[in-house]
Amino acid sequence: MMHTPLLRKLVLLVLGMFAFAFALVPLYDVFCDITGLNGKVELTAAEASEEQDLARQIDVSFTTHTQGQAPFKVKAATYQVTVTPGTLTEVSFTAENLSGDARVMQAIPSVSPGMAAKYLHKLACFCFDQQSMQARQKMSFTLRFYVDTELPTDIAELTLAYTLYDITDRTATVKSLLLHPETELFGELRRGTVGDDYVHSIQAAVYQQIRGLSHG
Protein backbone atom coordinates (compact mmCIF):
# COMPACT_ATOMS: atom_id res chain seq x y z
CA MET A 1 0.00 0.00 0.00
CA MET A 2 1.39 3.41 -0.94
CA HIS A 3 1.83 5.91 1.88
CA THR A 4 3.37 8.79 -0.05
CA PRO A 5 0.59 11.38 0.53
CA LEU A 6 0.32 10.49 4.20
CA LEU A 7 4.03 10.59 4.88
CA ARG A 8 4.56 13.83 3.00
CA LYS A 9 1.90 15.38 5.22
CA LEU A 10 3.52 13.91 8.33
CA VAL A 11 6.93 15.29 7.45
CA LEU A 12 5.47 18.70 6.65
CA LEU A 13 3.55 18.58 9.89
CA VAL A 14 6.64 17.84 11.95
CA LEU A 15 8.56 20.63 10.25
CA GLY A 16 5.78 23.07 10.95
CA MET A 17 5.46 21.76 14.46
CA PHE A 18 9.00 22.64 15.37
CA ALA A 19 8.93 25.93 13.49
CA PHE A 20 5.55 27.16 14.72
CA ALA A 21 5.01 25.95 18.28
CA PHE A 22 2.33 28.57 18.80
CA ALA A 23 0.12 26.76 16.29
CA LEU A 24 -0.25 23.68 18.48
CA VAL A 25 -4.03 23.32 18.29
CA PRO A 26 -4.35 23.79 14.50
CA LEU A 27 -1.48 21.36 13.96
CA TYR A 28 -3.19 18.76 16.11
CA ASP A 29 -6.37 19.23 14.11
CA VAL A 30 -4.40 18.51 10.94
CA PHE A 31 -2.72 15.53 12.56
CA CYS A 32 -6.07 14.01 13.51
CA ASP A 33 -7.36 14.55 9.99
CA ILE A 34 -4.29 12.84 8.55
CA THR A 35 -4.29 9.83 10.86
CA GLY A 36 -8.05 9.40 10.97
CA LEU A 37 -8.22 9.26 14.74
CA ASN A 38 -11.76 8.51 15.86
CA GLY A 39 -12.49 11.55 17.96
CA LYS A 40 -9.84 14.14 18.69
CA VAL A 41 -8.95 14.41 22.35
CA GLU A 42 -7.33 17.03 24.53
CA LEU A 43 -3.54 17.22 24.54
CA THR A 44 -3.24 18.58 28.07
CA ALA A 45 -4.95 18.08 31.40
CA ALA A 46 -8.35 19.67 31.75
CA GLU A 47 -9.63 21.59 34.75
CA ALA A 48 -12.18 20.16 37.13
CA SER A 49 -15.81 20.91 36.39
CA GLU A 50 -17.80 23.23 38.63
CA GLU A 51 -21.17 22.01 37.34
CA GLN A 52 -22.95 18.69 37.62
CA ASP A 53 -26.02 17.19 36.00
CA LEU A 54 -27.26 14.65 38.52
CA ALA A 55 -30.34 13.91 36.43
CA ARG A 56 -28.31 12.09 33.76
CA GLN A 57 -26.21 8.94 33.72
CA ILE A 58 -23.59 8.14 31.09
CA ASP A 59 -21.96 4.74 30.56
CA VAL A 60 -18.26 5.03 29.77
CA SER A 61 -16.42 1.94 28.51
CA PHE A 62 -12.65 1.42 28.20
CA THR A 63 -10.82 -0.60 25.57
CA THR A 64 -7.18 -0.99 24.58
CA HIS A 65 -5.42 -2.62 21.67
CA THR A 66 -1.89 -2.70 20.37
CA GLN A 67 -0.65 -1.46 17.03
CA GLY A 68 1.27 -4.14 15.18
CA GLN A 69 3.68 -6.06 17.39
CA ALA A 70 3.87 -3.51 20.21
CA PRO A 71 4.73 -5.65 23.27
CA PHE A 72 2.41 -3.99 25.75
CA LYS A 73 -0.69 -4.89 27.70
CA VAL A 74 -2.88 -2.25 29.31
CA LYS A 75 -6.09 -3.07 31.13
CA ALA A 76 -8.62 -1.02 33.06
CA ALA A 77 -9.62 -2.28 36.51
CA THR A 78 -13.22 -2.06 35.37
CA TYR A 79 -14.55 -2.39 31.84
CA GLN A 80 -17.29 0.19 32.30
CA VAL A 81 -18.35 2.90 34.73
CA THR A 82 -21.58 4.85 35.00
CA VAL A 83 -21.03 8.54 35.66
CA THR A 84 -23.05 11.71 36.00
CA PRO A 85 -21.93 14.65 33.83
CA GLY A 86 -19.61 17.00 35.68
CA THR A 87 -18.65 14.43 38.33
CA LEU A 88 -14.95 13.57 38.60
CA THR A 89 -14.30 9.85 38.18
CA GLU A 90 -11.15 7.79 38.73
CA VAL A 91 -10.32 4.49 37.02
CA SER A 92 -7.20 2.42 37.67
CA PHE A 93 -5.17 0.94 34.81
CA THR A 94 -2.32 -1.56 34.82
CA ALA A 95 0.31 -1.62 32.08
CA GLU A 96 2.88 -4.28 31.35
CA ASN A 97 5.88 -4.52 29.07
CA LEU A 98 5.68 -8.08 27.77
CA SER A 99 9.10 -8.03 26.13
CA GLY A 100 12.52 -8.87 27.50
CA ASP A 101 13.87 -5.42 26.64
CA ALA A 102 13.30 -1.90 27.88
CA ARG A 103 10.68 -0.25 25.67
CA VAL A 104 8.86 3.07 25.37
CA MET A 105 5.08 3.02 25.08
CA GLN A 106 2.81 5.76 23.78
CA ALA A 107 -0.93 5.38 24.22
CA ILE A 108 -3.04 7.37 21.78
CA PRO A 109 -6.62 7.90 22.97
CA SER A 110 -9.76 8.24 20.93
CA VAL A 111 -13.43 8.60 21.83
CA SER A 112 -16.50 7.21 20.15
CA PRO A 113 -18.85 8.42 19.01
CA GLY A 114 -16.38 10.89 17.55
CA MET A 115 -18.61 13.91 18.09
CA ALA A 116 -18.46 13.26 21.85
CA ALA A 117 -14.68 13.53 22.08
CA LYS A 118 -14.70 17.20 23.08
CA TYR A 119 -17.05 16.43 25.97
CA LEU A 120 -14.79 13.93 27.72
CA HIS A 121 -12.17 15.79 29.76
CA LYS A 122 -9.15 14.06 31.29
CA LEU A 123 -7.35 15.58 34.29
CA ALA A 124 -4.81 12.77 34.58
CA CYS A 125 -3.96 10.12 32.00
CA PHE A 126 -1.02 7.85 31.20
CA CYS A 127 -1.53 8.93 27.59
CA PHE A 128 -0.29 12.44 28.41
CA ASP A 129 3.32 11.22 28.31
CA GLN A 130 5.40 8.46 26.82
CA GLN A 131 5.98 5.65 29.29
CA SER A 132 9.45 4.16 29.60
CA MET A 133 9.20 0.59 30.84
CA GLN A 134 11.89 -1.89 31.78
CA ALA A 135 11.76 -5.50 30.62
CA ARG A 136 8.68 -7.28 32.02
CA GLN A 137 7.86 -4.24 34.12
CA LYS A 138 4.33 -3.61 35.36
CA MET A 139 3.06 -0.13 36.11
CA SER A 140 -0.11 1.32 37.60
CA PHE A 141 -1.87 4.47 36.43
CA THR A 142 -4.95 6.42 37.40
CA LEU A 143 -7.22 7.99 34.83
CA ARG A 144 -9.14 10.98 36.18
CA PHE A 145 -11.87 12.35 33.95
CA TYR A 146 -15.35 13.79 33.75
CA VAL A 147 -18.01 14.05 31.10
CA ASP A 148 -19.09 17.58 30.26
CA THR A 149 -22.58 18.64 31.22
CA GLU A 150 -22.95 19.96 27.67
CA LEU A 151 -22.81 16.43 26.21
CA PRO A 152 -25.76 16.15 23.78
CA THR A 153 -28.75 14.54 25.42
CA ASP A 154 -29.03 11.87 22.73
CA ILE A 155 -25.66 10.39 23.76
CA ALA A 156 -25.80 8.00 26.71
CA GLU A 157 -22.77 5.81 26.02
CA LEU A 158 -19.11 6.65 25.36
CA THR A 159 -16.09 4.49 24.64
CA LEU A 160 -12.59 5.66 25.48
CA ALA A 161 -10.15 3.57 23.46
CA TYR A 162 -6.37 3.50 23.67
CA THR A 163 -4.08 2.33 20.88
CA LEU A 164 -0.69 1.27 22.24
CA TYR A 165 2.40 2.02 20.18
CA ASP A 166 6.01 1.00 20.61
CA ILE A 167 7.89 4.24 19.94
CA THR A 168 11.23 3.16 21.40
CA ASP A 169 13.11 4.08 18.24
CA ARG A 170 10.57 6.23 16.43
CA THR A 171 11.06 9.60 18.11
CA ALA A 172 14.70 9.45 17.14
CA THR A 173 13.62 8.47 13.63
CA VAL A 174 11.40 11.53 13.28
CA LYS A 175 14.17 13.85 14.42
CA SER A 176 16.62 12.13 12.07
CA LEU A 177 14.27 12.68 9.14
CA LEU A 178 14.14 16.37 9.95
CA LEU A 179 17.91 16.72 10.17
CA HIS A 180 18.79 14.34 7.34
CA PRO A 181 16.01 14.26 4.73
CA GLU A 182 18.44 12.84 2.20
CA THR A 183 18.62 9.49 3.99
CA GLU A 184 17.48 6.25 2.37
CA LEU A 185 14.73 5.88 4.98
CA PHE A 186 13.22 9.17 3.87
CA GLY A 187 13.28 7.88 0.30
CA GLU A 188 11.56 4.67 1.35
CA LEU A 189 8.90 6.63 3.17
CA ARG A 190 8.24 8.78 0.13
CA ARG A 191 8.04 5.73 -2.13
CA GLY A 192 5.71 3.95 0.27
CA THR A 193 7.93 0.87 0.49
CA VAL A 194 7.78 0.58 4.28
CA GLY A 195 5.14 -1.40 6.11
CA ASP A 196 1.96 -0.19 7.76
CA ASP A 197 3.23 -0.88 11.27
CA TYR A 198 6.29 1.29 10.72
CA VAL A 199 4.20 4.15 9.35
CA HIS A 200 1.78 3.94 12.27
CA SER A 201 4.57 3.92 14.83
CA ILE A 202 6.00 7.08 13.27
CA GLN A 203 2.54 8.61 13.58
CA ALA A 204 2.71 7.85 17.30
CA ALA A 205 6.10 9.52 17.53
CA VAL A 206 4.72 12.60 15.79
CA TYR A 207 1.86 12.64 18.29
CA GLN A 208 4.39 12.61 21.13
CA GLN A 209 6.38 15.46 19.57
CA ILE A 210 3.18 17.51 19.29
CA ARG A 211 2.38 16.78 22.91
CA GLY A 212 5.85 17.94 23.89
CA LEU A 213 5.12 21.39 22.51
CA SER A 214 2.29 21.85 24.96
CA HIS A 215 4.73 21.40 27.83
CA GLY A 216 7.62 23.35 26.31
KALIN-V26388 format. One record per backbone hydrogen bond with DSSP energy under -0.5 kcal/mol. CO is the residue of the C=O (numbers start at 1). NH is the residue of the N-H. If there is no record, write none. Layout:
CO;NH / CO;NH
This chain:
3;7 / 4;8 / 5;9 / 6;10 / 7;11 / 8;12 / 9;13 / 10;14 / 11;15 / 12;16 / 13;17 / 14;18 / 15;19 / 16;20 / 20;23 / 21;24 / 23;27 / 24;28 / 25;29 / 26;30 / 27;31 / 28;32 / 29;33 / 30;34 / 31;35 / 32;36 / 32;37 / 37;39 / 38;111 / 39;111 / 53;56 / 53;85 / 58;60 / 58;83 / 59;61 / 59;158 / 60;81 / 61;160 / 63;162 / 65;164 / 66;68 / 67;70 / 70;72 / 71;98 / 71;99 / 73;96 / 75;94 / 79;62 / 81;60 / 81;83 / 83;58 / 84;87 / 85;53 / 89;145 / 91;143 / 92;77 / 93;141 / 94;75 / 95;139 / 96;73 / 96;98 / 99;136 / 103;133 / 104;167 / 105;131 / 106;108 / 106;165 / 107;109 / 108;163 / 110;161 / 112;159 / 113;116 / 114;117 / 116;119 / 117;120 / 119;121 / 119;148 / 121;146 / 122;46 / 124;144 / 125;128 / 126;129 / 130;132 / 131;105 / 131;133 / 133;103 / 134;137 / 137;97 / 139;95 / 141;93 / 142;144 / 143;91 / 144;123 / 144;124 / 145;89 / 146;121 / 147;86 / 148;151 / 152;155 / 154;156 / 156;59 / 158;61 / 159;112 / 159;161 / 160;63 / 161;110 / 162;65 / 162;164 / 163;108 / 163;165 / 164;67 / 165;106 / 165;167 / 167;171 / 169;173 / 170;174 / 171;175 / 172;176 / 173;177 / 174;178 / 175;179 / 176;180 / 180;183 / 183;187 / 184;188 / 185;189 / 186;190 / 187;191 / 188;192 / 188;193 / 189;192 / 195;199 / 196;200 / 197;201 / 198;202 / 199;203 / 200;204 / 201;205 / 202;206 / 203;207 / 204;208 / 205;209 / 206;210 / 207;211 / 208;212 / 209;213 / 210;213 / 210;214 / 211;214 / 212;215 / 212;216 / 213;216
